[in-house]
Amino acid sequence: MNRGDGKFWPEGWWRIMQTRIGVIPLPVYAVALCVLVYFTLQGKVPTEVNVSIVLLAVGGFTCAEIGKRLPIIRQMGGAAIFATFIPSVLVYYRVLPPAVVTAVTDFTKSTNFLYLFITAIIVGSILGMDRRMLIGGFAKIFVPLAIGSIVAAAVGTSVGWLLGLGVRHAFFFVVVPIMAGGVGEGAIPLSTGYAEILHQNQGHLFAQVLPVVMLGSLTAILLSGALSMLGRRLPHLTGEGRLQPGAHDDFPTVTDSNQPLEVADIAAAALFALSLYLLGLLCNRLIGLPAPVAMLFLAVAVKLTRAASPQLQHGAFFVFRFFQVAVTYPLLFAIGVALTPWETLLAAFAPAQLLTIASTVLSLVGTGFVVARWVNLYPIDTAIVNACHSGQGGTGDVAILTAAGRMQLMPFAQIATRIGGAITVTLALLLLGRLG
């Protein structure tokens, strides 16, 4: 009620509309939920894009809101953890209706909109970076990544050996899969290479490494949430999404009065980002470089050469912010339903393997934290980038950075995941080939 005049309409109604579940106004959320329940009870949820977007938004923001309201967990990235893993649990225990699972899975796999999200985040964040700090950040991040990988390999293998897994198994089937770059670009080529070298069944080997990859990613998400909490207590250790002291975003807001933003600028920036991704796909076809990494390098070149106008950069930053706020949790919900089988995670919960995974990821993250000071980087943000090296590919990067509240680090996360993972897989196969 409006206390001033006693009228509910429209001011009182407007206040209700400003109450939101995520970004969804409460009345809109209630209506959408009721309609989705009706379709579900009918046994088939329409697969058209409008319905899929609403379904993912309702599911993602519902799980995220639960995670945001739980004590302690909310400070450790609970929203990202719940948006990713609660749907997976619901699918495993058949609580989520089959019609919903089918609709989400079909939409996620047919559209591959994870790469749309990564495109918007990478291009927008790079074009919003300080040009002077960009190259320095990319050059410096390889130091904590390399040292962290070596320390993690040594610690993880040692812990696995002490717990009875054996040096060979601990290194090749626990440590290496964690840092291999996810599933599609890590576990699959790794298990294929293992099968050829060891003359074993590829499916059997893939089933061994996949749970390790997923549990390593979950550990990285939890650690990143803890690092974010540490950053709030010790703010001098973090750049809040900036890797280097002294760096700043060229476009910290999208409401700068000196640079009015037009709808055409936003549309142009979105198509510009998608065009860079198309060029990345072309690079993948021609030279085998992963499309997101090629796109990343192209965006860096555009930024350094001033090839994009200020208005285009401003629009790209707006697109970045839109996807960060509106799309992250729906995407994590889709990942949880379609790409995160809970039974696979459960398979990695043997105590010895669990401790080996935890020690590997903790060593990787902790080394990044310590080494960051040597190369004049923020320890917390550097440690979070290192955590992405143990993530579940692009899906892991999104969850880790969301848990940490630092989506601006996506370009560096892609370096850690894609390039770090490719180097890890290559070196592991070469070493196993020599050992036989």
C-alpha positions in Angstrom: 0.0 0.0 0.0 1.1 3.6 -0.6 1.2 5.1 2.9 0.9 8.6 1.4 -2.6 8.3 -0.2 -3.7 4.8 0.6 -3.8 3.7 -3.0 -2.4 0.4 -4.2 -2.5 1.1 -7.9 -0.2 1.9 -9.5 2.6 2.7 -7.0 2.0 -0.2 -4.7 2.0 -2.6 -7.7 5.2 -1.0 -9.0 6.9 -1.8 -5.8 5.9 -5.4 -6.1 7.2 -5.4 -9.7 10.5 -4.2 -8.4 10.8 -7.3 -6.2 12.7 -9.7 -8.2 13.9 -13.3 -8.4 17.3 -12.7 -10.0 16.3 -10.2 -12.7 12.7 -11.5 -13.1 10.0 -9.3 -11.5 8.1 -11.4 -8.9 4.6 -11.3 -10.7 6.3 -12.2 -14.0 8.1 -15.1 -12.3 4.9 -16.4 -10.8 3.1 -16.3 -14.1 6.0 -17.9 -16.0 6.3 -20.6 -13.4 2.6 -21.5 -13.6 2.7 -21.7 -17.4 5.8 -23.9 -17.3 4.2 -26.2 -14.7 1.1 -26.5 -17.0 3.2 -27.5 -20.0 5.2 -29.9 -17.8 2.0 -31.6 -16.6 0.9 -31.9 -20.2 4.1 -34.0 -20.8 5.9 -31.8 -23.3 7.5 -28.4 -22.9 7.6 -26.5 -26.2 11.1 -26.3 -27.7 10.8 -22.9 -29.3 13.5 -20.4 -28.2 11.1 -18.1 -26.3 10.0 -20.9 -24.0 13.5 -22.2 -23.5 14.8 -18.8 -22.5 12.1 -18.5 -19.9 12.6 -22.0 -18.6 16.3 -21.5 -18.1 15.8 -18.1 -16.5 13.2 -19.4 -14.0 15.4 -22.5 -13.2 18.7 -20.6 -13.0 17.6 -17.7 -11.0 15.6 -19.9 -8.6 18.6 -22.0 -7.8 20.9 -18.9 -7.5 18.5 -17.2 -5.1 18.5 -20.2 -2.8 22.4 -20.2 -2.9 22.5 -16.5 -2.2 20.4 -16.8 1.0 22.3 -19.6 2.8 24.7 -18.5 5.5 28.4 -19.0 4.8 27.7 -20.8 1.5 26.4 -17.6 -0.1 29.8 -16.0 0.6 31.6 -18.9 -1.1 29.9 -18.7 -4.4 26.7 -20.5 -3.3 24.7 -19.0 -6.1 26.9 -20.4 -8.8 27.3 -23.8 -7.0 23.6 -24.2 -6.6 22.7 -23.0 -10.1 25.1 -25.7 -11.5 24.9 -28.7 -9.2 21.3 -28.6 -7.8 19.9 -29.2 -11.3 22.3 -32.1 -11.8 21.2 -33.6 -8.5 17.5 -33.1 -9.4 18.1 -34.9 -12.7 19.9 -37.8 -11.1 17.2 -38.4 -8.5 14.5 -37.9 -11.2 12.9 -35.0 -9.3 13.1 -32.7 -12.4 10.4 -33.8 -14.8 11.6 -35.6 -17.9 9.8 -33.0 -20.1 11.9 -30.3 -18.6 15.2 -32.2 -18.8 14.5 -33.0 -22.5 13.7 -29.4 -23.3 16.7 -28.0 -21.6 19.1 -30.6 -23.0 17.9 -30.3 -26.5 18.1 -26.5 -26.5 21.6 -26.5 -24.8 23.1 -29.0 -27.2 21.5 -27.8 -30.4 22.3 -24.1 -29.9 25.7 -24.4 -28.1 24.9 -21.1 -26.5 27.8 -21.5 -24.1 30.0 -20.2 -26.8 27.7 -17.2 -27.4 28.1 -16.4 -23.7 31.9 -16.8 -23.9 32.1 -14.6 -27.0 30.2 -11.8 -25.4 32.2 -12.0 -22.2 35.7 -12.3 -23.8 35.2 -9.5 -26.4 33.5 -7.2 -24.0 36.0 -7.6 -21.2 39.0 -7.2 -23.5 37.6 -4.1 -25.1 36.9 -2.7 -21.7 40.5 -3.2 -20.4 43.2 -0.7 -20.1 45.3 -1.1 -23.2 48.5 -0.4 -21.4 48.0 -3.3 -19.0 46.6 -5.8 -21.4 49.8 -7.2 -22.8 51.5 -7.1 -19.5 48.7 -9.2 -17.9 48.8 -11.8 -20.7 52.6 -12.1 -20.5 52.7 -12.3 -16.7 49.9 -14.8 -16.1 52.0 -17.5 -17.7 54.5 -17.4 -14.8 52.0 -18.4 -12.0 50.3 -20.8 -14.4 53.5 -22.6 -15.2 54.9 -22.7 -11.7 51.5 -23.6 -10.3 51.1 -26.5 -12.8 54.6 -27.9 -11.8 53.9 -27.6 -8.1 50.4 -29.1 -8.4 51.8 -32.1 -10.4 54.4 -32.8 -7.8 52.1 -32.4 -4.8 49.2 -34.3 -6.3 51.3 -37.2 -7.5 53.1 -37.4 -4.1 49.8 -37.4 -2.2 48.3 -40.0 -4.5 51.4 -42.2 -4.1 51.3 -41.9 -0.2 47.6 -42.8 -0.3 48.3 -46.0 -2.3 47.2 -44.9 -5.8 50.7 -45.4 -7.2 52.8 -42.7 -8.9 51.8 -43.7 -12.5 48.0 -43.7 -11.7 48.1 -40.6 -9.6 49.9 -38.6 -12.2 48.3 -39.8 -15.5 44.7 -40.5 -14.2 44.2 -37.9 -11.6 46.7 -34.9 -11.8 46.8 -34.6 -15.6 43.0 -34.9 -16.2 42.4 -32.1 -13.7 44.6 -29.7 -15.7 43.8 -31.0 -19.2 41.3 -28.3 -20.0 37.9 -29.9 -19.4 36.0 -32.6 -21.3 35.9 -31.9 -25.0 39.4 -30.5 -25.3 40.8 -32.4 -22.3 39.4 -35.7 -21.2 38.4 -36.9 -24.7 41.7 -36.4 -26.5 43.6 -37.5 -23.4 41.7 -40.8 -23.1 42.0 -41.3 -26.9 45.8 -40.8 -26.7 46.0 -43.1 -23.6 44.0 -45.8 -25.5 46.4 -45.7 -28.4 49.5 -45.8 -26.3 48.3 -48.4 -23.7 46.3 -50.5 -26.3 43.2 -50.3 -24.1 39.5 -49.4 -24.6 39.0 -45.6 -25.0 35.6 -45.7 -23.4 36.9 -47.4 -20.3 39.7 -44.9 -20.0 37.4 -41.9 -20.5 35.1 -43.2 -17.7 38.2 -43.1 -15.4 39.2 -39.6 -16.1 35.8 -37.9 -16.5 34.9 -38.0 -12.8 38.3 -36.5 -11.9 37.8 -33.6 -14.3 34.3 -32.8 -12.9 35.3 -33.1 -9.2 38.5 -31.0 -9.9 36.2 -28.3 -11.3 33.9 -28.4 -8.3 36.9 -28.1 -6.0 38.1 -25.0 -8.0 34.6 -23.5 -7.7 34.6 -23.9 -4.0 38.1 -22.4 -3.6 37.3 -19.5 -5.9 34.3 -18.7 -3.7 36.5 -18.8 -0.6 39.0 -16.5 -2.3 36.2 -14.0 -3.1 35.3 -14.1 0.6 39.0 -13.5 1.5 39.1 -10.6 -0.9 36.2 -8.9 1.0 38.2 -9.2 4.2 41.6 -8.3 2.8 40.8 -5.9 -0.1 44.5 -5.0 -0.7 45.0 -8.5 -2.1 42.5 -8.2 -4.9 41.8 -6.0 -7.9 38.2 -7.1 -7.9 38.5 -8.6 -11.4 41.7 -6.6 -12.4 44.8 -8.7 -12.6 47.4 -5.9 -12.1 47.7 -3.0 -9.7 47.2 0.3 -11.6 44.9 -1.3 -14.2 41.4 0.1 -14.7 38.5 -0.4 -17.1 38.4 2.0 -20.0 34.6 2.0 -19.7 33.7 1.5 -16.0 30.0 2.3 -16.6 27.6 2.3 -19.5 26.0 5.6 -18.5 28.9 7.9 -19.2 27.4 11.2 -20.1 30.3 12.0 -22.4 29.7 8.8 -24.5 25.9 8.4 -25.1 25.1 4.9 -25.9 22.7 4.2 -28.8 20.9 0.9 -29.5 22.7 0.7 -32.8 26.0 0.8 -30.9 25.0 -2.2 -28.8 23.8 -4.1 -31.9 26.9 -3.3 -33.8 29.1 -4.4 -30.9 27.2 -7.7 -30.6 27.6 -8.5 -34.3 31.3 -7.4 -34.1 31.9 -10.0 -31.3 30.1 -12.7 -33.2 32.2 -11.9 -36.3 35.3 -12.3 -34.3 34.0 -15.7 -33.2 33.4 -16.6 -36.9 37.0 -15.7 -37.6 38.0 -17.9 -34.7 36.1 -20.8 -36.2 38.0 -20.2 -39.5 41.3 -20.3 -37.6 40.2 -23.5 -36.0 39.6 -25.0 -39.5 42.8 -23.7 -41.0 45.4 -24.1 -38.2 43.6 -26.1 -35.5 43.7 -23.3 -32.9 40.6 -23.5 -30.6 38.0 -20.9 -31.8 37.7 -19.1 -28.4 41.5 -18.7 -28.2 41.7 -17.4 -31.7 38.9 -15.0 -31.0 40.7 -13.9 -27.8 43.8 -13.1 -29.8 41.9 -11.2 -32.4 40.1 -9.1 -29.8 43.4 -8.3 -28.2 44.8 -7.2 -31.6 41.7 -5.0 -32.1 42.2 -3.4 -28.7 45.9 -2.7 -29.1 45.6 -1.3 -32.7 42.6 0.9 -31.8 40.7 -0.8 -34.6 37.4 -0.5 -32.8 35.9 3.0 -32.3 35.1 4.2 -28.7 31.4 3.8 -29.4 31.9 0.2 -30.5 34.0 -0.6 -27.4 31.4 1.1 -25.2 28.7 -1.1 -26.8 30.8 -4.2 -26.3 31.2 -3.4 -22.6 27.4 -3.1 -22.4 26.9 -6.5 -24.1 29.4 -7.9 -21.6 27.5 -6.5 -18.6 24.1 -7.7 -20.1 25.4 -11.3 -20.4 27.1 -11.2 -17.0 23.9 -10.1 -15.2 21.1 -11.7 -17.3 22.6 -14.9 -18.8 25.1 -16.4 -16.3 22.7 -18.3 -14.0 20.4 -19.5 -16.8 23.5 -20.8 -18.5 24.7 -22.5 -15.4 21.3 -24.2 -15.0 21.5 -25.5 -18.5 25.0 -26.8 -17.9 23.8 -28.5 -14.7 20.9 -30.3 -16.5 22.5 -31.1 -19.8 26.3 -31.4 -19.2 26.9 -32.3 -15.5 25.9 -35.9 -14.8 25.8 -36.3 -11.0 26.5 -40.0 -11.1 29.9 -39.1 -12.8 30.8 -36.8 -9.9 29.9 -39.5 -7.3 32.3 -41.9 -9.0 35.2 -39.8 -7.9 34.4 -39.8 -4.2 36.8 -42.6 -3.2 38.7 -41.1 -0.2 42.2 -41.5 -1.7 41.2 -40.1 -5.1 39.2 -37.3 -3.4 42.2 -36.2 -1.3 44.5 -36.3 -4.3 42.2 -34.1 -6.4 41.8 -31.6 -3.5 45.6 -31.4 -2.9 46.3 -30.9 -6.7 43.8 -28.1 -7.1 44.7 -26.5 -3.8 48.4 -26.5 -4.8 47.7 -25.0 -8.1 45.6 -22.2 -6.6 47.9 -21.6 -3.7 51.0 -21.4 -5.8 49.2 -18.8 -8.0 48.4 -16.8 -4.9 52.1 -16.8 -3.7 53.8 -16.3 -7.1 51.5 -13.4 -8.0 53.5 -11.0 -5.8 56.7 -11.9 -7.6 55.3 -10.6 -10.9 53.3 -7.7 -9.5 49.8 -9.2 -9.9 47.0 -9.3 -7.4 47.2 -12.6 -5.5 43.5 -13.4 -5.2 42.7 -12.7 -8.9 45.8 -14.6 -10.0 44.8 -17.6 -7.9 41.3 -17.6 -9.4 42.8 -17.6 -12.9 45.0 -20.6 -11.8 41.8 -22.3 -10.5 40.4 -22.1 -14.0 43.3 -24.3 -15.2 41.6 -27.1 -13.2 38.1 -26.3 -14.4 35.7 -28.2 -16.6 36.6 -26.3 -19.8 34.4 -23.3 -20.8 31.6 -24.4 -18.5 34.0 -24.6 -15.6 35.4 -21.1 -16.3 31.9 -19.7 -16.2 31.1 -21.4 -12.9 34.4 -20.5 -11.3 34.4 -16.9 -12.3 30.7 -16.5 -11.3 31.5 -18.0 -7.8 34.3 -15.5 -7.5 32.3 -12.6 -8.8 35.1 -11.8 -11.4 33.7 -12.5 -14.8 36.1 -9.8 -16.2 38.9 -12.4 -15.9 37.4 -14.6 -18.6 40.1 -13.8 -21.2 42.8 -14.9 -18.8 40.7 -17.9 -17.7 40.5 -19.0 -21.4 44.3 -18.8 -21.6 44.6 -21.0 -18.5 42.0 -23.5 -19.7 42.6 -23.8 -23.4 46.3 -23.2 -23.8 47.3 -24.6 -20.4 45.1 -27.6 -21.1 46.5 -28.2 -24.5 50.1 -28.1 -23.2 49.2 -30.4 -20.3 47.6 -33.0 -22.7 50.5 -32.8 -25.2 53.3 -33.2 -22.5 51.4 -36.1 -20.8 51.0 -38.1 -24.0 54.6 -37.5 -24.9 55.7 -38.7 -21.4 53.4 -41.7 -21.4 54.6 -42.6 -24.9 58.2 -42.7 -23.7 57.3 -44.8 -20.6 55.1 -47.2 -22.6 
